[in-house]
Amino acid sequence: MTTGQTAPVLIFGILGFGIVIGAIAGWITGTESWGKRIGYGLLGSFVGGLLASLIAGDGLALRPSGIIGSIVGAILLMLIDRAVSSRSS
């Protein structure tokens, strides 16, 4: 496989992983909106997973520290959204 063919596969893999992480975090926090689950899953996965992997010294490889960091990042974003939404209502 050439480099030009791996980019779309990688993008779909990242999107799929973010959706799964968002579903798990939404289940934990009780977030019902699938749009928020997907969005916060992707953002939390990127930020939380990246930070946890780098802090643990795993680099950018897919390791348990990155998966846990991804879930924690998505949960934090969902809880922040809930706090901001309840304060403004």
Backbone as a chain_set.jsonl record, in Angstrom:
{"seq": "MTTGQTAPVLIFGILGFGIVIGAIAGWITGTESWGKRIGYGLLGSFVGGLLASLIAGDGLALRPSGIIGSIVGAILLMLIDRAVSSRSS", "coords": {"N": [[0.841, -1.174, 0.0], [0.555, 2.217, -0.782], [1.628, 5.463, 0.433], [-0.274, 7.421, -0.188], [-2.637, 6.004, -0.19], [-3.022, 5.232, 2.428], [-3.776, 7.397, 3.98], [-6.657, 8.045, 3.786], [-7.663, 5.724, 5.058], [-6.546, 5.937, 7.601], [-7.792, 8.298, 8.484], [-10.5, 7.481, 8.551], [-10.244, 5.518, 10.492], [-9.505, 7.04, 12.751], [-11.816, 8.616, 13.017], [-13.718, 6.602, 13.528], [-12.72, 5.562, 15.947], [-12.977, 7.819, 17.582], [-15.771, 8.063, 17.627], [-16.507, 5.73, 18.968], [-15.253, 6.184, 21.448], [-16.655, 8.484, 22.191], [-19.221, 7.399, 22.463], [-18.85, 5.688, 24.655], [-18.069, 7.547, 26.658], [-20.353, 9.16, 26.665], [-22.245, 7.347, 27.592], [-21.285, 6.967, 30.167], [-21.525, 9.55, 31.278], [-24.167, 10.144, 30.811], [-24.98, 11.634, 28.661], [-27.168, 12.384, 26.104], [-27.322, 13.328, 23.503], [-26.311, 12.482, 20.331], [-24.775, 13.95, 18.595], [-23.218, 15.571, 20.272], [-21.889, 13.531, 21.608], [-20.324, 12.378, 19.564], [-18.802, 14.612, 18.683], [-17.482, 15.504, 21.086], [-16.267, 13.134, 21.692], [-14.419, 12.848, 19.606], [-12.848, 15.204, 19.976], [-12.028, 14.906, 22.684], [-10.734, 12.487, 22.489], [-8.6, 13.12, 20.842], [-7.207, 15.218, 22.264], [-7.089, 14.34, 25.035], [-6.176, 11.685, 24.731], [-3.766, 12.043, 23.36], [-2.282, 13.625, 25.196], [-2.208, 11.892, 27.459], [-0.847, 9.667, 26.41], [1.625, 10.791, 25.732], [2.513, 11.723, 28.239], [2.705, 9.318, 29.622], [4.793, 8.255, 28.283], [4.504, 6.694, 26.054], [4.539, 7.578, 23.503], [3.191, 8.084, 20.252], [1.859, 5.763, 19.796], [-0.817, 3.345, 19.831], [-1.942, 2.696, 22.857], [-2.938, 1.41, 26.115], [-2.872, 3.617, 27.905], [-3.363, 5.82, 26.276], [-5.94, 5.238, 25.371], [-7.427, 5.283, 27.754], [-6.901, 7.94, 28.471], [-8.205, 9.174, 26.345], [-10.9, 8.562, 26.834], [-11.237, 9.8, 29.347], [-10.705, 12.461, 28.629], [-12.874, 12.986, 26.87], [-15.021, 12.623, 28.638], [-14.531, 14.706, 30.474], [-14.908, 16.947, 28.776], [-17.644, 16.642, 28.195], [-18.763, 16.927, 30.753], [-17.989, 19.549, 31.358], [-19.422, 20.886, 29.361], [-22.03, 20.289, 30.231], [-22.047, 21.648, 32.714], [-21.706, 24.316, 31.914], [-23.959, 24.647, 30.29], [-26.06, 24.248, 32.121], [-25.671, 26.371, 33.81], [-26.174, 28.591, 32.214], [-28.843, 28.319, 31.693]], "CA": [[0.0, 0.0, 0.0], [1.354, 3.43, -0.821], [1.278, 6.477, 1.419], [-1.493, 8.096, -0.603], [-3.797, 5.173, 0.112], [-3.179, 5.03, 3.865], [-4.371, 8.575, 4.614], [-8.1, 7.885, 4.018], [-7.885, 4.659, 6.03], [-6.203, 6.504, 8.894], [-8.839, 9.254, 8.845], [-11.678, 6.705, 8.952], [-9.91, 4.872, 11.758], [-9.575, 8.058, 13.799], [-13.23, 8.954, 13.195], [-14.364, 5.465, 14.184], [-12.241, 5.512, 17.322], [-13.605, 8.946, 18.283], [-17.184, 7.751, 17.819], [-16.575, 4.717, 20.032], [-14.895, 6.867, 22.696], [-17.789, 9.351, 22.519], [-20.324, 6.554, 22.932], [-18.503, 5.241, 26.014], [-18.12, 8.709, 27.548], [-21.753, 9.571, 26.761], [-22.903, 6.373, 28.443], [-20.845, 7.218, 31.541], [-22.03, 10.843, 31.757], [-25.602, 10.271, 30.57], [-25.227, 12.555, 27.551], [-28.035, 11.701, 25.15], [-27.144, 13.867, 22.147], [-25.259, 11.779, 19.585], [-23.878, 14.954, 18.029], [-22.252, 15.911, 21.315], [-21.059, 12.349, 21.864], [-19.334, 12.243, 18.485], [-17.897, 15.768, 18.715], [-16.627, 15.46, 22.267], [-15.459, 11.919, 21.587], [-13.281, 13.15, 18.731], [-11.972, 16.185, 20.63], [-11.451, 14.301, 23.88], [-9.82, 11.444, 22.049], [-7.384, 13.751, 20.336], [-6.474, 15.942, 23.3], [-6.82, 13.492, 26.198], [-5.358, 10.544, 24.336], [-2.426, 12.51, 23.036], [-1.602, 14.013, 26.433], [-1.95, 10.714, 28.298], [0.185, 8.85, 25.776], [2.916, 11.466, 25.832], [2.912, 11.744, 29.647], [3.091, 7.95, 29.989], [6.001, 7.893, 27.553], [4.178, 5.724, 25.01], [4.612, 8.199, 22.184], [1.925, 8.169, 19.543], [1.334, 4.415, 19.562], [-2.085, 3.037, 20.481], [-1.676, 1.975, 24.094], [-4.019, 1.615, 27.091], [-2.839, 4.965, 28.478], [-4.021, 6.716, 25.336], [-7.375, 4.939, 25.352], [-7.969, 5.816, 29.007], [-6.843, 9.399, 28.34], [-9.246, 9.571, 25.402], [-12.192, 8.495, 27.53], [-11.243, 10.848, 30.375], [-10.824, 13.743, 27.942], [-14.248, 13.139, 26.384], [-15.881, 12.801, 29.814], [-14.326, 16.069, 30.974], [-15.569, 17.889, 27.883], [-19.093, 16.511, 28.378], [-19.117, 17.511, 32.054], [-17.857, 21.01, 31.224], [-20.574, 21.329, 28.581], [-23.212, 20.217, 31.099], [-21.96, 22.719, 33.709], [-21.923, 25.6, 31.23], [-25.351, 24.672, 29.828], [-26.965, 24.402, 33.257], [-25.472, 27.706, 34.371], [-26.785, 29.592, 31.333], [-30.302, 28.114, 31.634]], "C": [[0.884, 1.234, 0.0], [0.848, 4.426, 0.202], [-0.016, 7.184, 1.062], [-2.75, 7.31, -0.286], [-4.012, 4.993, 1.61], [-3.847, 6.208, 4.544], [-5.879, 8.44, 4.801], [-8.417, 6.804, 5.049], [-7.601, 5.174, 7.435], [-7.288, 7.465, 9.362], [-10.098, 8.512, 9.29], [-11.444, 5.972, 10.266], [-10.012, 5.833, 12.931], [-11.025, 8.438, 14.072], [-13.972, 7.829, 13.923], [-13.984, 5.363, 15.648], [-12.885, 6.622, 18.147], [-15.072, 8.699, 18.562], [-17.357, 6.731, 18.941], [-16.271, 5.353, 21.392], [-16.04, 7.774, 23.138], [-18.972, 8.563, 23.044], [-20.075, 6.089, 24.367], [-18.628, 6.399, 26.999], [-19.554, 9.2, 27.722], [-22.544, 8.634, 27.652], [-22.546, 6.635, 29.908], [-21.471, 8.497, 32.087], [-23.533, 11.009, 31.578], [-25.947, 11.267, 29.48], [-26.016, 11.819, 26.479], [-27.825, 12.153, 23.712], [-25.99, 13.149, 21.44], [-24.298, 12.754, 18.929], [-22.803, 15.359, 19.02], [-21.336, 14.728, 21.606], [-19.96, 12.214, 20.822], [-18.317, 13.38, 18.553], [-16.938, 15.731, 19.889], [-15.774, 14.195, 22.297], [-14.229, 12.153, 20.736], [-12.313, 14.119, 19.393], [-11.269, 15.597, 21.851], [-10.443, 13.232, 23.538], [-8.506, 12.047, 21.586], [-6.576, 14.359, 21.478], [-6.09, 15.024, 24.465], [-5.913, 12.326, 25.868], [-3.931, 10.93, 24.04], [-1.652, 12.865, 24.297], [-1.257, 12.801, 27.295], [-0.844, 9.846, 27.71], [1.56, 9.48, 25.917], [3.415, 11.513, 27.274], [3.395, 10.366, 30.089], [4.356, 7.493, 29.271], [5.763, 6.881, 26.45], [4.314, 6.29, 23.604], [3.244, 8.238, 21.542], [1.327, 6.808, 19.214], [0.022, 4.231, 20.321], [-1.818, 2.125, 21.67], [-2.842, 2.201, 25.062], [-4.037, 3.017, 27.695], [-3.539, 5.963, 27.559], [-5.519, 6.496, 25.272], [-8.04, 5.493, 26.611], [-7.974, 7.344, 28.958], [-7.912, 9.919, 27.401], [-10.611, 9.595, 26.073], [-12.296, 9.603, 28.574], [-11.392, 12.224, 29.729], [-12.236, 13.998, 27.445], [-15.215, 13.352, 27.546], [-15.753, 14.212, 30.358], [-15.017, 17.102, 30.087], [-17.088, 17.832, 28.041], [-19.541, 17.117, 29.701], [-18.999, 19.029, 32.04], [-19.04, 21.571, 30.449], [-21.834, 21.331, 29.439], [-23.211, 21.348, 32.116], [-22.249, 24.079, 33.095], [-23.375, 25.72, 30.798], [-26.316, 24.883, 30.983], [-26.844, 25.784, 33.903], [-26.177, 28.778, 33.532], [-28.293, 29.446, 31.261], [-31.004, 28.659, 32.838]], "O": [[1.877, 1.277, 0.727], [-0.231, 4.254, 0.77], [-0.791, 7.518, 1.959], [-3.822, 7.895, -0.13], [-5.114, 4.626, 2.019], [-4.443, 6.031, 5.606], [-6.36, 8.704, 5.903], [-9.352, 6.96, 5.835], [-8.35, 4.872, 8.364], [-7.663, 7.44, 10.534], [-10.702, 8.874, 10.301], [-12.368, 5.827, 11.066], [-10.546, 5.482, 13.983], [-11.423, 8.569, 15.23], [-14.763, 8.087, 14.83], [-14.838, 5.104, 16.497], [-13.294, 6.391, 19.285], [-15.573, 9.082, 19.619], [-18.259, 6.862, 19.769], [-16.963, 5.082, 22.373], [-16.363, 7.83, 24.325], [-19.654, 9.006, 23.968], [-20.988, 6.096, 25.194], [-19.23, 6.246, 28.062], [-19.933, 9.614, 28.817], [-23.422, 9.077, 28.392], [-23.403, 6.536, 30.786], [-21.904, 8.528, 33.239], [-24.116, 11.933, 32.144], [-27.094, 11.704, 29.384], [-25.597, 10.765, 25.999], [-28.134, 11.402, 22.787], [-24.844, 13.2, 21.889], [-23.129, 12.427, 18.724], [-21.63, 15.479, 18.668], [-20.139, 14.908, 21.827], [-18.802, 11.966, 21.158], [-17.111, 13.141, 18.488], [-15.73, 15.902, 19.721], [-14.683, 14.191, 22.867], [-13.13, 11.72, 21.083], [-11.103, 13.898, 19.382], [-10.063, 15.77, 22.027], [-9.422, 13.085, 24.21], [-7.431, 11.539, 21.904], [-5.396, 14.05, 21.64], [-4.92, 14.937, 24.837], [-4.993, 12.009, 26.622], [-2.994, 10.229, 24.424], [-0.501, 12.458, 24.457], [-0.141, 12.696, 27.803], [0.006, 9.344, 28.445], [2.543, 8.79, 26.188], [4.612, 11.359, 27.515], [4.368, 10.251, 30.834], [4.926, 6.458, 29.615], [6.71, 6.27, 25.955], [4.214, 5.553, 22.624], [2.24, 8.409, 22.232], [0.381, 6.72, 18.431], [-0.214, 4.889, 21.334], [-1.51, 0.943, 21.513], [-3.653, 3.1, 24.842], [-5.111, 3.553, 27.971], [-4.236, 6.859, 28.036], [-6.285, 7.449, 25.135], [-9.104, 6.107, 26.532], [-8.952, 7.972, 29.363], [-8.47, 10.992, 27.631], [-11.382, 10.538, 25.898], [-13.327, 10.269, 28.675], [-12.134, 13.066, 30.237], [-12.748, 15.109, 27.583], [-16.128, 14.171, 27.449], [-16.759, 14.849, 30.672], [-15.644, 18.032, 30.594], [-17.748, 18.871, 28.022], [-20.591, 17.756, 29.763], [-19.818, 19.721, 32.644], [-19.601, 22.602, 30.821], [-22.621, 22.275, 29.38], [-24.255, 21.951, 32.366], [-22.954, 24.897, 33.685], [-23.966, 26.792, 30.927], [-27.293, 25.619, 30.842], [-27.807, 26.297, 34.473], [-26.709, 29.748, 34.071], [-28.971, 30.369, 30.808], [-32.227, 28.564, 32.936]]}, "num_chains": 1, "name": "protein.A"}
